Amino acid sequence: MRAFTVGQVARRFGVGVETVRFYERQGLLEEPARRASGYREYGDDAVAVLRFIRRAKQLGFTLKKIKGLLGLRLDASATRADVRTQASAKIVDIKAKIRDLRRMRDALTRLTAACHGDGPASGCPILEALNDPDDRVGGEDLGPVRSRRTEP
């Protein structure tokens, strides 16, 4: 088994040292054994978990969902149907985001077409639409603004 420092593991996966430590605090990654010097020593199993986390994040899973998927991976009673359910739910989420992005694009396209780009900013159809108390932007109800918390 190879042993890696937290810095080596972090560099290998393109994340910061604090991100690796955050994953430990969140229960995604087991806290590694320490060398006599006190340095953390990560083995191949930790590298595999970090790879899993990175790939799951690339597919859009949140850290909470990734923790669940990691749990399924280790649960002897878990089935493929359990995993498939998680993936199917993510697909539904992605489709909703795509619909939202298309609505935003279409509204912004209409607003941009209405603005000729010359003259003072006052009276600009884009700014007027953003200031409209009707909660519609470019003739489109974009729904509530969703807060997005970025995870390390």
N, C-alpha and C positions, 0 to 999 in steps of 0.2 A: 504494500500500500504506500502510495506517495503521500507526502505531507506538504501542505502549503500554508503560508502565512495569510493573514486576512488581506494584506496588500496584494499578494500574488493572486488570490482568488478574485478580489475586486477588479483588478486590472484585466484578468482573463475574461470576465463577463461584462466589462465596460461599465461598472457601477462604482460608486464610492465606497470607501471602507465603512462609512456610517450607514450606508444602505444595507450592507451585509449584517451589520450589528442590529439594524432595525428589523430585518427579517428574523433574527434570533429573538428579539424582544416580542415580536408578533407571533412567535411559535411556528413559523414556517421552516425554520432551520434550527436544528439542535445546536445548543452551545457546545463548541468543541472542547476537547481536552486541552490542557495547557502544558507547554513545555516547562522544564525546570526554570527557564528564564522568565516564565510568566506569559510568554507569547502564545496566542491561540494557534492551534495546529489543526488545520482542516484536511480531511481525507477525501478519498474519491467519492464517498457517499455524499458529502457536502457539495462537492462539485456537481454531482448528478442532480441534486435538489436545486441548486442554483440554475442549472441548465433548464430544468423543468419549469422553474418560476419564470425565467426569461422567455421561454417559448410560449407559456400560457399567457404572459403579458402581451406578447406579440399578437396573440389571437384575441386580445381585448378583455381577458378575464381580470377581475379586480383581485386584490390580495386576499380578500375574504373568500372569494370563490376558489382561488388557487389553494388556499388552506384546506378547503373542503375537498378539492381534487387530490391533494396530497394525502389527505385522510383516507379517501377511497382507495388510493393506491396501496395503502398499508393495511386496509381492512379486509381480512380474509372472507368476510361475509358479503362484501360489496360485489355487485354484478356489473356487467357491461351496460345493462339497462340503466343503472344508476349514473354511470358516466355519460351515457348517451343523453339522458335527461338534462344534465348540466350543459352539455354542448348544444342541445336543441334550444334551451332557454337563452343561451348566448346568441344563437342565430336570430331569435325573435327580437332580442335587444338590438342587434346590429341592423336588422331590417328597419326598426323604428328610427334608429339614428340616421339611416340613409334617407328615409322619408322626410325627417326633419331637415336634414342638410339640403335636400332638393327643394323644399319649400323656401328655405332661407335663400338659396341660390336664385330661385325664380323671382322672389320678391326683390332681391337686390338687383337683379338684371333689369326688372321693370323700372326701378328707381333710377338706375344708372342711365337707362335709355331716356328717361324723362329729363335728366339734367344735361344741358348742352355743354357744360364745362367752361362757359365764359361768363364774365360779369362778377359782381360781388357775391359773397357767400350767402348774404341775406336773401331770402326768397328761394334758396336752393331746394328743389323738391325732395332731395335726400334728407337734408336737415329738417325740413318741415314734416316729413313722414316720421322721423325719429322723435319729433316733439309732439306729434298728434296724440291727444288724450284718448282717442278711440281704441287704443291697444292693437291697432292693425298697422302693419308695416308694408307699404307697397301694395295695398289691397289684400294682403294675406294675413290671416290670424296665425301667428307663429307659435301661439301657446305660451305657457309660462317659461320664463328663462330658467334653465336648469343650472344649478351650481355644480361645477365640476371640480372635485378635489383631486389634484394630481398626487399620485402615490409614488414614492421613491422606487 
